[in-house]
Amino acid sequence: MAKFLSGFGAATVLWALVGAGLVLGLGWGPPPEEPAEDTDEVVVAETETPAPEQPTRRRRRPRRDGASASEGSEAPTGEATTGDDLREGEMRTIDGEGTGGEAQLSGGQIEAGFDGAMPRIRRCFVLAAGDEPVTGRLTFGLRIRGSGEVSAVNLSGPAAVTTGDCGDCLRTAARGIRFPSFDGPEMVARYPITLE
C-alpha cells in the first residue's frame, strides 16, 4: 500500500508540473470571463450520506484547429455507488452434512490480490472526469467465488472516479483480479483506497 501511495503522490506532482507548464508556457490558462451559459446537470446516485449539491459550471476553450469542444461535459460531483449488486442481504446456507467447507479469504490474501492489480488500477485514474484533482475514499466492493474468481464488483466514492470511463476501467481491473481458491461459499470483501 505504501508503494501505491508513493507512486500516486509522485504521479500527482508530475501531472501538476505538466499542467503548470502548459498554463504558463503555452497560454492555456482559463478563458476570459464571460457570462456563464446554462448547462445540464449530471445526475448521480447518492450514498447513505448525500453530499450537498453545489452546481458547478465549466466552459471549454475552443480547440485551436477551429473545431468546437463538446458542450455540457461537466465532471460529476458528490459521492456515487456504481456497479453490480453484491447481494449482501442474501441468506447463507451452511452445508451441515456435506463436505463443503466454510473457509474465506484472509485480509492479507485480498490485499495481495489488489497489490498485483495496482498498475491497472492506477492507469484508470487518468480517465477521471474533470480537470480538478480527486480526493476522498474509493471503496471496491467484491463478491468472490470459491475458485478465487471475482463475480461482481461495485465502487463507492467520488463520482468523478466511480462513474464514466474511469469507473468502467476500475471495475474491469477489479474483475481481472484472481484470488487464491478457498473451500467455502462466495464471500463479499471491501477494499478501501484513499485518494489524495
C-alpha positions in Angstrom: 0.0 0.0 0.0 2.9 2.3 0.7 4.2 1.7 -2.8 0.8 2.7 -4.2 0.6 5.9 -2.2 4.2 7.0 -3.0 3.7 6.2 -6.7 0.3 8.0 -6.7 1.9 11.0 -5.0 4.7 11.2 -7.5 2.3 11.0 -10.4 0.2 13.8 -8.9 3.2 16.0 -8.6 4.3 15.2 -12.1 0.9 16.0 -13.6 0.7 19.2 -11.6 4.1 20.3 -13.1 3.0 19.4 -16.6 -0.3 21.3 -16.1 1.5 24.4 -14.8 3.9 24.2 -17.7 1.0 24.2 -20.2 -0.8 27.1 -18.5 2.3 29.2 -18.2 4.3 28.2 -21.3 1.5 27.8 -23.9 -1.0 30.2 -22.6 -3.6 27.5 -21.9 -5.0 29.4 -18.9 -8.6 29.9 -18.1 -10.7 31.7 -20.8 -11.6 35.4 -20.3 -14.6 35.9 -18.0 -17.9 35.9 -19.8 -21.4 35.3 -18.6 -21.8 31.5 -17.9 -24.2 29.5 -20.0 -26.7 27.2 -18.5 -25.6 23.6 -18.7 -27.3 20.3 -17.9 -26.6 18.8 -14.5 -25.2 15.3 -14.2 -27.4 13.1 -12.0 -25.5 10.7 -9.8 -26.9 8.1 -7.4 -26.1 9.1 -3.9 -24.9 7.0 -1.0 -26.3 7.0 2.5 -24.9 10.4 3.4 -25.6 12.6 0.4 -23.2 15.5 -0.3 -24.7 19.0 -0.5 -25.5 19.8 -4.1 -23.2 22.5 -5.5 -23.8 23.3 -9.1 -20.5 23.8 -11.0 -20.1 25.4 -14.4 -17.2 24.8 -16.6 -16.5 26.3 -20.0 -14.2 24.8 -22.5 -11.9 26.8 -24.7 -12.4 26.3 -28.4 -9.8 23.9 -29.9 -7.0 25.5 -31.9 -8.0 23.7 -35.1 -11.3 25.6 -35.2 -13.5 22.7 -34.1 -15.6 23.3 -31.0 -15.1 21.3 -27.8 -18.0 19.1 -26.7 -20.6 21.1 -24.8 -22.0 20.0 -21.4 -19.2 17.7 -20.4 -19.1 18.5 -16.7 -17.3 16.4 -14.1 -19.8 14.7 -11.8 -19.7 15.9 -8.2 -20.5 14.3 -4.9 -20.4 10.6 -4.0 -21.7 7.7 -6.0 -22.0 3.9 -5.8 -21.9 2.2 -9.2 -21.6 -1.4 -10.4 -23.0 -4.7 -9.5 -25.4 -5.7 -6.7 -23.2 -7.7 -4.2 -26.3 -9.4 -2.8 -25.1 -8.8 0.8 -28.5 -9.3 2.4 -28.8 -12.8 0.9 -29.3 -15.8 3.2 -26.3 -18.1 3.5 -26.9 -21.8 3.6 -24.5 -23.9 5.6 -24.0 -27.5 4.4 -24.1 -29.2 7.8 -24.0 -32.8 6.4 -22.0 -32.3 3.3 -18.3 -31.9 2.7 -18.4 -28.2 1.8 -16.1 -26.0 3.9 -16.6 -22.6 5.4 -13.2 -21.1 4.5 -12.9 -17.5 3.4 -10.0 -15.4 2.1 -7.9 -13.5 4.7 -7.3 -9.8 4.6 -3.7 -10.4 3.6 -4.8 -12.5 0.6 -7.2 -9.8 -0.5 -4.5 -7.1 -0.1 -2.1 -9.2 -2.1 -4.6 -9.6 -4.9 -5.1 -5.8 -5.1 -1.3 -5.2 -4.9 -1.0 -7.2 -8.1 -3.7 -5.2 -9.8 -2.5 -1.7 -8.7 -0.7 -0.9 -12.0 -4.0 -1.5 -13.9 -6.0 0.5 -11.3 -3.6 3.4 -11.4 -3.9 3.7 -15.1 -7.7 4.1 -14.8 -7.3 7.3 -12.8 -6.2 9.1 -16.0 -9.7 8.7 -17.2 -11.3 10.6 -14.2 -13.8 13.2 -15.3 -12.8 16.9 -15.0 -9.6 18.7 -14.6 -9.6 19.1 -10.8 -7.7 16.6 -8.6 -10.0 14.0 -7.0 -9.6 13.4 -3.2 -11.5 11.1 -0.9 -12.1 7.5 -0.2 -12.7 5.0 -3.0 -14.0 1.6 -1.9 -14.1 -1.5 -4.0 -16.8 -4.0 -3.2 -16.2 -7.5 -4.5 -18.1 -10.8 -4.5 -15.6 -13.6 -4.8 -16.3 -17.2 -5.7 -14.5 -20.2 -4.0 -12.5 -20.5 -7.2 -10.9 -17.1 -6.5 -12.8 -15.5 -9.4 -14.5 -12.1 -8.9 -18.2 -12.5 -9.8 -19.4 -8.9 -9.0 -17.8 -5.5 -8.5 -19.1 -2.2 -7.2 -17.4 1.1 -6.4 -18.3 3.7 -3.8 -16.6 7.1 -3.6 -16.2 10.3 -5.5 -18.4 10.3 -8.6 -15.6 11.6 -10.8 -13.9 8.2 -10.5 -16.8 5.8 -9.8 -18.8 6.9 -12.9 -18.0 7.2 -16.6 -14.9 5.7 -18.3 -12.9 5.8 -15.1 -15.5 3.7 -13.2 -15.7 1.2 -16.1 -12.0 0.9 -16.2 -11.7 0.4 -12.4 -14.5 -2.3 -12.4 -12.8 -4.1 -15.2 -9.4 -4.0 -13.4 -11.1 -5.4 -10.2 -12.9 -8.2 -12.2 -9.5 -9.2 -13.5 -8.1 -10.0 -10.0 -7.6 -13.7 -9.3 -7.5 -14.6 -5.7 -6.4 -17.9 -4.2 -9.1 -20.6 -4.3 -10.8 -21.4 -1.0 -13.1 -24.1 0.3 -16.2 -22.1 1.1 -19.2 -20.2 -0.2 -19.0 -16.9 -2.2 -17.8 -14.1 0.0 -18.1 -10.3 -0.1 -15.0 -8.2 0.5 -14.4 -4.4 0.6 -11.1 -2.8 -0.2 -10.7 1.0 0.5 -8.2 3.3 -1.2 -7.5 6.9 -0.1 -7.2 9.3 -3.0 -5.0 12.4 -2.2 
